[in-house]
């Protein structure tokens, strides 16, 4: 109740009205806003998301700050349009320890941006932006789309899943797995929090549902799904996250110059001889992060194509 009242207060504030008008003017490329402390920033941002009619990417200082900001936004706007884009690593990138849960979140964000969904806003931080992602073309090529009522052969679906690197198991319990039982295919996409149960009637997709891994009980019926493999393994990581977002997106951040420097630090720390030695031990295969990160200069060049709110 208090949050709703505060948001209504912000929505009618003349400064907010002025900011929304400026954001609707595409000729205005750079805006500054001051005086927002603590949760006032997220309340103010929620009003802009609802009224400015353009996508937003909110770039916070670090994982913790981004987590708090994301929580505030979801309390106001819900989880449907607010996405969290984390680093795919468990600790600092320089240690090279992948986090499967974070990789799912990253893939979900890329997949939904690829669909062109309207009204989305993304919350992230420098370490996540420093990592390169697959290109739009590669993501499209490595996505299996299925719809209820569609005519498709089960053998074709399983063959595609195998080619994407999905593992055949008796029961799926983590992303990257699929199981076949009679006319049912269970598959756990890297772009979904829950696995999918695809029920066939002959060569027709009769129904698609998500289900709980522990109880095997259905959760939600789906009209269509996009099944995505582990892009960090199967994808050719070649581009910046900024290449994925629409050109009308507004990049909102505390300080653009600080952000550039932070991304440069993440890049340099991950490619020191000491960091590379640690990565080789962690990965057991001599894989380093060289070529998988952008530096501060590359980020700056791409970010200048977007409008900025500091």
LINFEN-V860507 format. One record per residue. N is the residue number from 0. RES is the residue in three letters. SS is DSSP state (@ for helix, = for strand, . for the rest). PSI is psi in whole degrees, 0 to 359 (none if undefined). OMEGA is omega in whole degrees, 0 to 359 (999 if undefined). Layout:
n->[N N]
res->[RES RES]
ss->[SS SS]
psi->[PSI PSI]
omega->[OMEGA OMEGA]
//
This chain:
n->[0 1 2 3 4 5 6 7 8 9 10 11 12 13 14 15 16 17 18 19 20 21 22 23 24 25 26 27 28 29 30 31 32 33 34 35 36 37 38 39 40 41 42 43 44 45 46 47 48 49 50 51 52 53 54 55 56 57 58 59 60 61 62 63 64 65 66 67 68 69 70 71 72 73 74 75 76 77 78 79 80 81 82 83 84 85 86 87 88 89 90 91 92 93 94 95 96 97 98 99 100 101 102 103 104 105 106 107 108 109 110 111 112 113 114 115 116 117 118 119 120 121 122 123 124 125 126 127 128 129 130 131 132 133 134 135 136 137 138 139 140 141 142 143 144 145 146 147 148 149 150 151 152 153 154 155 156 157 158 159 160 161 162 163 164 165 166 167 168 169 170 171 172 173 174 175 176 177 178 179 180 181 182 183 184 185 186 187 188 189 190 191 192 193 194 195 196 197 198 199 200 201 202 203 204 205 206 207 208 209 210 211 212 213 214 215 216 217 218 219 220 221 222 223 224 225 226 227 228 229 230 231 232 233 234 235 236 237 238 239 240 241 242 243 244 245 246 247 248 249 250 251 252 253 254 255 256 257 258 259 260 261 262 263 264 265 266 267 268 269 270 271 272 273 274 275 276 277 278 279 280 281 282 283 284 285 286 287 288 289 290 291 292 293 294 295 296 297 298 299 300 301 302 303 304 305 306 307 308 309]
res->[UNK UNK UNK UNK UNK UNK UNK UNK UNK UNK UNK UNK UNK UNK UNK UNK UNK UNK UNK UNK UNK UNK UNK UNK UNK UNK UNK UNK UNK UNK UNK UNK UNK UNK UNK UNK UNK UNK UNK UNK UNK UNK UNK UNK UNK UNK UNK UNK UNK UNK UNK UNK UNK UNK UNK UNK UNK UNK UNK UNK UNK UNK UNK UNK UNK UNK UNK UNK UNK UNK UNK UNK UNK UNK UNK UNK UNK UNK UNK UNK UNK UNK UNK UNK UNK UNK UNK UNK UNK UNK UNK UNK UNK UNK UNK UNK UNK UNK UNK UNK UNK UNK UNK UNK UNK UNK UNK UNK UNK UNK UNK UNK UNK UNK UNK UNK UNK UNK UNK UNK UNK UNK UNK UNK UNK UNK UNK UNK UNK UNK UNK UNK UNK UNK UNK UNK UNK UNK UNK UNK UNK UNK UNK UNK UNK UNK UNK UNK UNK UNK UNK UNK UNK UNK UNK UNK UNK UNK UNK UNK UNK UNK UNK UNK UNK UNK UNK UNK UNK UNK UNK UNK UNK UNK UNK UNK UNK UNK UNK UNK UNK UNK UNK UNK UNK UNK UNK UNK UNK UNK UNK UNK UNK UNK UNK UNK UNK UNK UNK UNK UNK UNK UNK UNK UNK UNK UNK UNK UNK UNK UNK UNK UNK UNK UNK UNK UNK UNK UNK UNK UNK UNK UNK UNK UNK UNK UNK UNK UNK UNK UNK UNK UNK UNK UNK UNK UNK UNK UNK UNK UNK UNK UNK UNK UNK UNK UNK UNK UNK UNK UNK UNK UNK UNK UNK UNK UNK UNK UNK UNK UNK UNK UNK UNK UNK UNK UNK UNK UNK UNK UNK UNK UNK UNK UNK UNK UNK UNK UNK UNK UNK UNK UNK UNK UNK UNK UNK UNK UNK UNK UNK UNK UNK UNK UNK UNK UNK UNK UNK UNK UNK UNK UNK UNK UNK UNK UNK UNK UNK UNK]
ss->[. @ @ @ @ @ @ @ @ @ @ . . @ @ @ @ @ @ @ @ @ @ @ . . . . . = = . . . . . . . . @ @ @ @ @ @ @ @ @ @ @ @ . . . . = = = = = . . @ @ @ @ @ @ @ @ @ @ @ @ @ @ @ . . . . = = = . . . . = . . . @ @ @ . . = . @ @ @ @ @ @ @ @ @ @ @ @ @ @ @ @ . . . . . = = = = = @ @ @ @ @ = . = = . @ @ @ @ @ @ . = = = = = . . . = . . @ @ @ @ @ @ @ @ @ @ . . . = = . . . . . . . . = = = = = . . = = = = . . . . . . . = = = = = = = . . = = = = = = = = . . . . . . = = = = = . = = = = = . . @ @ @ @ . . = = = . @ @ @ . . . . . . = = = = . . @ @ @ @ @ @ @ @ @ @ @ @ @ @ @ . . @ @ @ @ @ @ @ @ @ @ @ . . . . . . . . . = . . @ @ @ @ @ @ @ @ . . . = = = .]
psi->[315 318 317 317 319 320 320 324 315 320 330 0 135 327 324 319 315 319 319 321 319 321 333 347 104 345 343 114 340 123 148 145 132 167 9 113 148 228 355 327 316 323 314 316 323 324 319 318 320 332 342 345 38 153 154 145 114 120 108 178 323 182 314 313 320 322 316 317 317 317 316 314 319 331 332 314 348 173 355 320 355 120 147 126 95 175 151 7 148 316 210 147 326 340 344 25 110 149 113 320 319 325 325 315 317 315 322 317 312 319 318 327 323 325 340 28 140 154 11 147 144 134 129 191 168 317 323 321 339 338 136 159 171 157 162 319 314 321 318 320 332 22 126 117 131 145 146 133 352 143 117 144 135 320 324 317 313 326 319 318 319 318 334 355 13 144 131 126 171 318 130 140 354 159 145 10 155 155 149 128 103 240 16 134 122 131 138 102 152 359 18 143 331 150 162 143 113 115 124 147 97 237 24 137 107 317 156 128 151 157 161 135 316 311 343 12 143 149 303 136 140 141 330 154 157 119 122 134 185 100 337 336 312 342 157 100 105 354 164 152 328 339 347 335 153 150 340 3 142 126 117 127 166 310 118 317 320 319 316 315 322 318 323 320 315 316 312 320 324 343 17 155 322 317 320 322 319 318 321 323 316 319 343 17 10 21 129 175 6 129 357 4 151 157 179 324 316 320 316 314 316 323 332 347 350 158 147 141 116 none]
omega->[180 180 180 180 179 179 177 178 178 185 182 180 183 178 178 177 180 180 179 178 179 180 178 179 185 179 177 188 188 181 175 177 182 175 180 181 176 185 176 180 181 176 177 182 181 178 179 180 183 190 188 175 175 179 178 166 181 184 181 187 181 183 183 180 178 179 178 181 178 179 179 182 181 176 183 188 185 184 184 185 181 183 178 182 184 168 180 182 185 177 175 184 186 180 174 180 182 177 185 181 179 178 177 179 180 181 178 179 180 182 181 174 179 180 181 179 181 175 181 169 185 175 183 182 190 182 180 181 180 181 175 179 178 178 177 181 182 178 178 180 184 179 176 181 178 180 176 182 181 176 179 182 180 180 177 181 181 179 178 179 178 180 178 179 177 182 177 180 177 179 181 177 177 181 179 181 172 180 180 177 181 182 184 172 171 181 181 181 176 179 183 178 182 177 179 172 184 184 181 169 189 178 180 175 185 180 176 180 167 180 179 180 185 186 184 180 180 179 189 177 181 174 179 180 174 183 186 178 177 185 178 181 186 185 175 187 190 190 179 176 182 176 183 188 180 183 178 180 174 175 181 185 178 187 185 181 177 180 178 182 181 178 177 179 179 180 184 180 183 185 172 179 180 181 180 178 178 180 180 178 183 186 180 181 178 181 178 182 180 182 182 180 171 177 184 181 179 177 181 181 181 183 181 176 184 171 184 174 180 999]
//
